[in-house]
Amino acid sequence: MKKSTLILSLLLFASIVTVLYLAVDQYNYRSFSPNLEDQVILGEMTMMVLGNKQYQDIASKETVYAIKQGVSRFNGGDPSSMASYLVSVVTNKRSYIFTCVDQACTDVSNRNWNYSRYVENDPVLPLDIDE
């Protein structure tokens, strides 16, 4: 009987660990992945970025490789605030992060910047496919 109890205990432990892992993984995915409503907001924010004077100045001086949209629900103050949404403009020198200037998102502004992978790496496209 002891052997079967040990096997059942191990199965129970493995099941609990698996369920906990899947729950944390799903929580992290939802925290950083835009849903359909988020995608609409981010699409409109991207259009605002493209019309923004700061973006046009950046695009005239640097090579723009990508515009990435993101959401982070780990905003401590209010997870549903407009501060959770951002649009990154990735250039050959750095990535510029645009966010809304107010809760109503009447305009966007470059609030921050960080490292760009294109400082050290070439663009990904066109793909080098060996046929």
Residue pairs with C-beta under 8 A, 6 or more apart in sequence:
30 73
31 72
31 73
31 74
32 70
32 71
32 72
32 73
33 71
34 42
34 69
34 70
34 71
38 71
38 85
39 69
41 85
41 105
42 69
42 70
42 71
42 85
42 87
43 69
45 69
45 85
45 87
45 98
45 100
45 105
45 108
46 67
46 69
46 87
48 105
48 107
48 108
49 55
49 67
49 87
49 89
49 98
49 108
50 67
52 98
52 107
52 108
52 109
52 110
54 96
54 98
54 109
54 110
55 89
55 96
55 98
55 110
58 64
58 89
58 91
58 96
58 110
59 89
62 91
62 92
62 93
63 91
63 92
63 118
64 89
64 90
64 91
65 90
65 91
65 92
65 116
65 118
65 123
66 88
66 89
66 90
67 87
67 88
67 89
67 90
68 87
68 88
68 90
69 85
69 86
69 87
69 88
70 85
70 86
70 87
70 88
71 84
71 85
71 86
72 84
72 86
73 79
73 84
75 81
75 83
75 84
77 83
81 103
82 99
82 100
82 102
82 103
82 104
82 105
83 99
83 100
85 99
85 100
85 105
86 97
86 98
86 99
87 97
87 98
87 99
87 108
88 95
88 96
88 97
88 98
89 95
89 96
89 98
90 116
90 117
90 118
91 116
91 118
92 116
92 118
92 119
93 116
93 118
93 119
94 113
94 114
94 115
94 116
94 119
95 113
95 114
95 115
95 116
96 110
96 112
96 113
97 110
97 111
97 112
97 113
97 114
98 108
98 109
98 110
98 111
99 108
99 109
99 111
99 112
100 106
100 107
100 108
101 107
101 108
101 109
